[in-house]
Amino acid sequence: MPARLPFRSFLAAVLAAGSAAFLAQAEGRIGLQPASVELELDPGEPMRQVVTIANLDPAHPVSVSLTLADWAYDEDGAPVFTPAGE
């Protein structure tokens, strides 16, 4: 049986950073459901997870970029990113 590798979406942090930058420039709000996703998968195992992103202020258009990444915390608590599948 292959070793189980942690797969964690970096989605919440990316959206938080992006929305913070956006909110600094304009009055707008976005919603994210669920706020974060953490999954454990075997290498090559397919997974489907639905994430809903909504512009809560249609008067202000929002541009959002999403990124998924494999990562874990190091001994200092900082995220360490690894290429997908490693």
N, CA, C and O atoms as a GROMACS GRO file, in nm:
protein
  344
    1MET      N    1   0.085  -0.118   0.000
    1MET     CA    2   0.000   0.000   0.000
    1MET      C    3   0.090   0.124   0.000
    1MET      O    4   0.183   0.132   0.080
    2PRO      N    5   0.062   0.221  -0.089
    2PRO     CA    6   0.146   0.341  -0.093
    2PRO      C    7   0.128   0.424   0.034
    2PRO      O    8   0.022   0.423   0.097
    3ALA      N    9   0.233   0.496   0.067
    3ALA     CA   10   0.226   0.585   0.184
    3ALA      C   11   0.126   0.696   0.157
    3ALA      O   12   0.115   0.746   0.045
    4ARG      N   13   0.053   0.734   0.261
    4ARG     CA   14  -0.043   0.844   0.245
    4ARG      C   15   0.031   0.975   0.262
    4ARG      O   16   0.104   0.995   0.359
    5LEU      N   17   0.010   1.064   0.168
    5LEU     CA   18   0.075   1.194   0.170
    5LEU      C   19  -0.028   1.301   0.203
    5LEU      O   20  -0.140   1.296   0.153
    6PRO      N   21   0.008   1.398   0.286
    6PRO     CA   22  -0.088   1.506   0.312
    6PRO      C   23  -0.103   1.595   0.190
    6PRO      O   24  -0.005   1.634   0.127
    7PHE      N   25  -0.226   1.627   0.157
    7PHE     CA   26  -0.255   1.722   0.050
    7PHE      C   27  -0.344   1.828   0.112
    7PHE      O   28  -0.456   1.800   0.154
    8ARG      N   29  -0.293   1.946   0.119
    8ARG     CA   30  -0.370   2.055   0.182
    8ARG      C   31  -0.385   2.167   0.083
    8ARG      O   32  -0.289   2.207   0.017
    9SER      N   33  -0.504   2.216   0.072
    9SER     CA   34  -0.522   2.327  -0.021
    9SER      C   35  -0.474   2.455   0.044
    9SER      O   36  -0.499   2.481   0.161
   10PHE      N   37  -0.407   2.531  -0.034
   10PHE     CA   38  -0.354   2.659   0.009
   10PHE      C   39  -0.454   2.768  -0.027
   10PHE      O   40  -0.424   2.887  -0.020
   11LEU      N   41  -0.572   2.726  -0.066
   11LEU     CA   42  -0.676   2.814  -0.115
   11LEU      C   43  -0.712   2.925  -0.018
   11LEU      O   44  -0.720   3.041  -0.059
   12ALA      N   45  -0.734   2.894   0.107
   12ALA     CA   46  -0.777   2.996   0.203
   12ALA      C   47  -0.673   3.106   0.218
   12ALA      O   48  -0.708   3.224   0.220
   13ALA      N   49  -0.546   3.070   0.227
   13ALA     CA   50  -0.442   3.171   0.242
   13ALA      C   51  -0.429   3.256   0.117
   13ALA      O   52  -0.411   3.377   0.126
   14VAL      N   53  -0.439   3.194   0.000
   14VAL     CA   54  -0.431   3.269  -0.126
   14VAL      C   55  -0.547   3.366  -0.135
   14VAL      O   56  -0.528   3.483  -0.170
   15LEU      N   57  -0.666   3.319  -0.104
   15LEU     CA   58  -0.782   3.408  -0.110
   15LEU      C   59  -0.775   3.517  -0.005
   15LEU      O   60  -0.813   3.631  -0.031
   16ALA      N   61  -0.727   3.484   0.113
   16ALA     CA   62  -0.714   3.586   0.217
   16ALA      C   63  -0.617   3.695   0.174
   16ALA      O   64  -0.645   3.813   0.190
   17ALA      N   65  -0.504   3.655   0.118
   17ALA     CA   66  -0.406   3.754   0.072
   17ALA      C   67  -0.463   3.835  -0.044
   17ALA      O   68  -0.448   3.957  -0.048
   18GLY      N   69  -0.527   3.767  -0.138
   18GLY     CA   70  -0.584   3.837  -0.252
   18GLY      C   71  -0.697   3.929  -0.213
   18GLY      O   72  -0.706   4.041  -0.263
   19SER      N   73  -0.783   3.884  -0.122
   19SER     CA   74  -0.894   3.970  -0.081
   19SER      C   75  -0.844   4.087   0.003
   19SER      O   76  -0.901   4.196  -0.004
   20ALA      N   77  -0.739   4.066   0.082
   20ALA     CA   78  -0.684   4.177   0.161
   20ALA      C   79  -0.629   4.284   0.068
   20ALA      O   80  -0.651   4.403   0.090
   21ALA      N   81  -0.558   4.242  -0.037
   21ALA     CA   82  -0.506   4.339  -0.133
   21ALA      C   83  -0.620   4.409  -0.205
   21ALA      O   84  -0.616   4.530  -0.227
   22PHE      N   85  -0.722   4.332  -0.243
   22PHE     CA   86  -0.837   4.390  -0.311
   22PHE      C   87  -0.910   4.490  -0.221
   22PHE      O   88  -0.943   4.600  -0.265
   23LEU      N   89  -0.934   4.451  -0.097
   23LEU     CA   90  -1.008   4.538  -0.006
   23LEU      C   91  -0.931   4.665   0.026
   23LEU      O   92  -0.991   4.768   0.058
   24ALA      N   93  -0.799   4.660   0.018
   24ALA     CA   94  -0.720   4.780   0.041
   24ALA      C   95  -0.741   4.880  -0.073
   24ALA      O   96  -0.723   5.000  -0.053
   25GLN      N   97  -0.779   4.830  -0.192
   25GLN     CA   98  -0.793   4.917  -0.308
   25GLN      C   99  -0.938   4.959  -0.333
   25GLN      O  100  -0.962   5.063  -0.393
   26ALA      N  101  -1.033   4.881  -0.288
   26ALA     CA  102  -1.173   4.910  -0.318
   26ALA      C  103  -1.261   4.856  -0.207
   26ALA      O  104  -1.219   4.774  -0.125
   27GLU      N  105  -1.385   4.903  -0.208
   27GLU     CA  106  -1.480   4.852  -0.111
   27GLU      C  107  -1.551   4.732  -0.173
   27GLU      O  108  -1.644   4.748  -0.252
   28GLY      N  109  -1.507   4.615  -0.138
   28GLY     CA  110  -1.566   4.493  -0.192
   28GLY      C  111  -1.552   4.381  -0.092
   28GLY      O  112  -1.473   4.388   0.002
   29ARG      N  113  -1.632   4.276  -0.113
   29ARG     CA  114  -1.627   4.162  -0.023
   29ARG      C  115  -1.643   4.035  -0.104
   29ARG      O  116  -1.719   4.031  -0.201
   30ILE      N  117  -1.571   3.932  -0.064
   30ILE     CA  118  -1.590   3.801  -0.125
   30ILE      C  119  -1.625   3.701  -0.015
   30ILE      O  120  -1.590   3.720   0.101
   31GLY      N  121  -1.694   3.595  -0.054
   31GLY     CA  122  -1.726   3.488   0.038
   31GLY      C  123  -1.663   3.359  -0.011
   31GLY      O  124  -1.654   3.336  -0.131
   32LEU      N  125  -1.621   3.275   0.080
   32LEU     CA  126  -1.558   3.147   0.048
   32LEU      C  127  -1.619   3.039   0.136
   32LEU      O  128  -1.623   3.052   0.258
   33GLN      N  129  -1.668   2.932   0.073
   33GLN     CA  130  -1.729   2.822   0.147
   33GLN      C  131  -1.683   2.690   0.089
   33GLN      O  132  -1.708   2.668  -0.030
   34PRO      N  133  -1.620   2.601   0.160
   34PRO     CA  134  -1.571   2.615   0.297
   34PRO      C  135  -1.448   2.705   0.303
   34PRO      O  136  -1.383   2.728   0.201
   35ALA      N  137  -1.417   2.754   0.420
   35ALA     CA  138  -1.306   2.848   0.437
   35ALA      C  139  -1.171   2.782   0.414
   35ALA      O  140  -1.077   2.849   0.371
   36SER      N  141  -1.159   2.654   0.442
   36SER     CA  142  -1.034   2.581   0.414
   36SER      C  143  -1.067   2.434   0.390
   36SER      O  144  -1.173   2.386   0.430
   37VAL      N  145  -0.974   2.364   0.326
   37VAL     CA  146  -0.993   2.223   0.294
   37VAL      C  147  -0.863   2.151   0.324
   37VAL      O  148  -0.757   2.194   0.278
   38GLU      N  149  -0.869   2.043   0.400
   38GLU     CA  150  -0.752   1.959   0.423
   38GLU      C  151  -0.792   1.816   0.393
   38GLU      O  152  -0.891   1.765   0.446
   39LEU      N  153  -0.715   1.749   0.306
   39LEU     CA  154  -0.744   1.613   0.265
   39LEU      C  155  -0.618   1.528   0.275
   39LEU      O  156  -0.508   1.580   0.259
   40GLU      N  157  -0.634   1.399   0.300
   40GLU     CA  158  -0.522   1.305   0.290
   40GLU      C  159  -0.556   1.207   0.180
   40GLU      O  160  -0.661   1.141   0.184
   41LEU      N  161  -0.467   1.197   0.080
   41LEU     CA  162  -0.490   1.111  -0.035
   41LEU      C  163  -0.369   1.024  -0.059
   41LEU      O  164  -0.256   1.062  -0.028
   42ASP      N  165  -0.393   0.906  -0.117
   42ASP     CA  166  -0.283   0.824  -0.167
   42ASP      C  167  -0.233   0.889  -0.296
   42ASP      O  168  -0.312   0.950  -0.368
   43PRO      N  169  -0.105   0.876  -0.326
   43PRO     CA  170  -0.053   0.932  -0.452
   43PRO      C  171  -0.134   0.880  -0.571
   43PRO      O  172  -0.157   0.760  -0.584
   44GLY      N  173  -0.177   0.971  -0.656
   44GLY     CA  174  -0.255   0.936  -0.774
   44GLY      C  175  -0.403   0.916  -0.748
   44GLY      O  176  -0.478   0.895  -0.844
   45GLU      N  177  -0.447   0.922  -0.624
   45GLU     CA  178  -0.588   0.903  -0.591
   45GLU      C  179  -0.667   1.026  -0.631
   45GLU      O  180  -0.631   1.137  -0.591
   46PRO      N  181  -0.773   1.009  -0.710
   46PRO     CA  182  -0.853   1.127  -0.749
   46PRO      C  183  -0.938   1.177  -0.633
   46PRO      O  184  -0.977   1.100  -0.544
   47MET      N  185  -0.967   1.305  -0.634
   47MET     CA  186  -1.052   1.366  -0.531
   47MET      C  187  -1.124   1.484  -0.595
   47MET      O  188  -1.068   1.555  -0.678
   48ARG      N  189  -1.247   1.503  -0.556
   48ARG     CA  190  -1.323   1.618  -0.602
   48ARG      C  191  -1.372   1.692  -0.479
   48ARG      O  192  -1.433   1.632  -0.390
   49GLN      N  193  -1.346   1.821  -0.474
   49GLN     CA  194  -1.391   1.906  -0.363
   49GLN      C  195  -1.448   2.033  -0.424
   49GLN      O  196  -1.382   2.099  -0.504
   50VAL      N  197  -1.568   2.067  -0.387
   50VAL     CA  198  -1.632   2.188  -0.438
   50VAL      C  199  -1.606   2.303  -0.342
   50VAL      O  200  -1.628   2.291  -0.222
   51VAL      N  201  -1.559   2.414  -0.396
   51VAL     CA  202  -1.538   2.536  -0.320
   51VAL      C  203  -1.617   2.646  -0.390
   51VAL      O  204  -1.604   2.664  -0.511
   52THR      N  205  -1.698   2.717  -0.316
   52THR     CA  206  -1.779   2.824  -0.372
   52THR      C  207  -1.719   2.959  -0.336
   52THR      O  208  -1.695   2.988  -0.219
   53ILE      N  209  -1.696   3.040  -0.438
   53ILE     CA  210  -1.646   3.176  -0.419
   53ILE      C  211  -1.753   3.270  -0.470
   53ILE      O  212  -1.802   3.255  -0.582
   54ALA      N  213  -1.791   3.367  -0.389
   54ALA     CA  214  -1.898   3.459  -0.427
   54ALA      C  215  -1.855   3.603  -0.407
   54ALA      O  216  -1.789   3.637  -0.308
   55ASN      N  217  -1.893   3.688  -0.501
   55ASN     CA  218  -1.873   3.831  -0.487
   55ASN      C  219  -1.992   3.883  -0.407
   55ASN      O  220  -2.105   3.885  -0.457
   56LEU      N  221  -1.969   3.924  -0.284
   56LEU     CA  222  -2.077   3.969  -0.196
   56LEU      C  223  -2.115   4.114  -0.220
   56LEU      O  224  -2.208   4.165  -0.157
   57ASP      N  225  -2.044   4.181  -0.309
   57ASP     CA  226  -2.074   4.321  -0.342
   57ASP      C  227  -2.069   4.337  -0.494
   57ASP      O  228  -1.967   4.381  -0.547
   58PRO      N  229  -2.177   4.302  -0.565
   58PRO     CA  230  -2.177   4.307  -0.711
   58PRO      C  231  -2.144   4.444  -0.770
   58PRO      O  232  -2.108   4.452  -0.887
   59ALA      N  233  -2.154   4.550  -0.693
   59ALA     CA  234  -2.120   4.683  -0.743
   59ALA      C  235  -1.970   4.699  -0.764
   59ALA      O  236  -1.927   4.791  -0.834
   60HIS      N  237  -1.891   4.610  -0.706
   60HIS     CA  238  -1.745   4.616  -0.719
   60HIS      C  239  -1.695   4.482  -0.773
   60HIS      O  240  -1.688   4.384  -0.698
   61PRO      N  241  -1.659   4.475  -0.902
   61PRO     CA  242  -1.608   4.350  -0.959
   61PRO      C  243  -1.483   4.301  -0.885
   61PRO      O  244  -1.404   4.381  -0.835
   62VAL      N  245  -1.467   4.170  -0.878
   62VAL     CA  246  -1.355   4.109  -0.807
   62VAL      C  247  -1.283   4.013  -0.902
   62VAL      O  248  -1.347   3.939  -0.976
   63SER      N  249  -1.152   4.016  -0.900
   63SER     CA  250  -1.070   3.920  -0.973
   63SER      C  251  -1.000   3.831  -0.871
   63SER      O  252  -0.932   3.881  -0.782
   64VAL      N  253  -1.017   3.699  -0.883
   64VAL     CA  254  -0.963   3.606  -0.785
   64VAL      C  255  -0.876   3.503  -0.857
   64VAL      O  256  -0.912   3.455  -0.964
   65SER      N  257  -0.762   3.471  -0.799
   65SER     CA  258  -0.673   3.367  -0.850
   65SER      C  259  -0.661   3.258  -0.745
   65SER      O  260  -0.637   3.287  -0.628
   66LEU      N  261  -0.678   3.133  -0.786
   66LEU     CA  262  -0.674   3.020  -0.692
   66LEU      C  263  -0.550   2.935  -0.719
   66LEU      O  264  -0.509   2.918  -0.834
   67THR      N  265  -0.492   2.883  -0.612
   67THR     CA  266  -0.376   2.796  -0.624
   67THR      C  267  -0.390   2.681  -0.524
   67THR      O  268  -0.430   2.702  -0.410
   68LEU      N  269  -0.357   2.562  -0.568
   68LEU     CA  270  -0.353   2.446  -0.479
   68LEU      C  271  -0.208   2.402  -0.467
   68LEU      O  272  -0.132   2.412  -0.563
   69ALA      N  273  -0.169   2.355  -0.349
   69ALA     CA  274  -0.030   2.314  -0.330
   69ALA      C  275  -0.021   2.207  -0.222
   69ALA      O  276  -0.102   2.203  -0.130
   70ASP      N  277   0.079   2.120  -0.235
   70ASP     CA  278   0.114   2.026  -0.129
   70ASP      C  279   0.208   2.099  -0.034
   70ASP      O  280   0.304   2.162  -0.078
   71TRP      N  281   0.181   2.092   0.095
   71TRP     CA  282   0.266   2.162   0.191
   71TRP      C  283   0.253   2.100   0.328
   71TRP      O  284   0.159   2.026   0.357
   72ALA      N  285   0.349   2.131   0.411
   72ALA     CA  286   0.348   2.090   0.552
   72ALA      C  287   0.421   2.199   0.630
   72ALA      O  288   0.492   2.281   0.572
   73TYR      N  289   0.403   2.199   0.761
   73TYR     CA  290   0.473   2.296   0.844
   73TYR      C  291   0.612   2.244   0.879
   73TYR      O  292   0.630   2.124   0.903
   74ASP      N  293   0.711   2.334   0.883
   74ASP     CA  294   0.843   2.295   0.933
   74ASP      C  295   0.846   2.310   1.084
   74ASP      O  296   0.744   2.344   1.145
   75GLU      N  297   0.962   2.283   1.146
   75GLU     CA  298   0.972   2.287   1.292
   75GLU      C  299   0.946   2.426   1.350
   75GLU      O  300   0.916   2.437   1.469
   76ASP      N  301   0.958   2.531   1.269
   76ASP     CA  302   0.932   2.667   1.315
   76ASP      C  303   0.788   2.711   1.290
   76ASP      O  304   0.750   2.823   1.325
   77GLY      N  305   0.708   2.623   1.229
   77GLY     CA  306   0.569   2.657   1.203
   77GLY      C  307   0.547   2.727   1.070
   77GLY      O  308   0.436   2.772   1.043
   78ALA      N  309   0.651   2.738   0.987
   78ALA     CA  310   0.637   2.801   0.856
   78ALA      C  311   0.597   2.695   0.753
   78ALA      O  312   0.643   2.581   0.761
   79PRO      N  313   0.512   2.732   0.656
   79PRO     CA  314   0.475   2.634   0.554
   79PRO      C  315   0.592   2.604   0.461
   79PRO      O  316   0.667   2.693   0.422
   80VAL      N  317   0.606   2.476   0.426
   80VAL     CA  318   0.708   2.431   0.330
   80VAL      C  319   0.632   2.366   0.214
   80VAL      O  320   0.559   2.270   0.234
   81PHE      N  321   0.650   2.420   0.094
   81PHE     CA  322   0.577   2.373  -0.023
   81PHE      C  323   0.660   2.270  -0.099
   81PHE      O  324   0.782   2.285  -0.112
   82THR      N  325   0.594   2.167  -0.149
   82THR     CA  326   0.661   2.065  -0.229
   82THR      C  327   0.588   2.051  -0.361
   82THR      O  328   0.468   2.077  -0.369
   83PRO      N  329   0.660   2.012  -0.466
   83PRO     CA  330   0.593   1.990  -0.594
   83PRO      C  331   0.484   1.883  -0.579
   83PRO      O  332   0.499   1.790  -0.501
   84ALA      N  333   0.377   1.898  -0.654
   84ALA     CA  334   0.266   1.804  -0.646
   84ALA      C  335   0.314   1.662  -0.669
   84ALA      O  336   0.392   1.636  -0.761
   85GLY      N  337   0.268   1.570  -0.587
   85GLY     CA  338   0.299   1.430  -0.604
   85GLY      C  339   0.424   1.381  -0.535
   85GLY      O  340   0.450   1.260  -0.535
   86GLU      N  341   0.502   1.468  -0.476
   86GLU     CA  342   0.624   1.422  -0.407
   86GLU      C  343   0.596   1.390  -0.262
   86GLU      O  344   0.687   1.350  -0.189
   0.00000   0.00000   0.00000
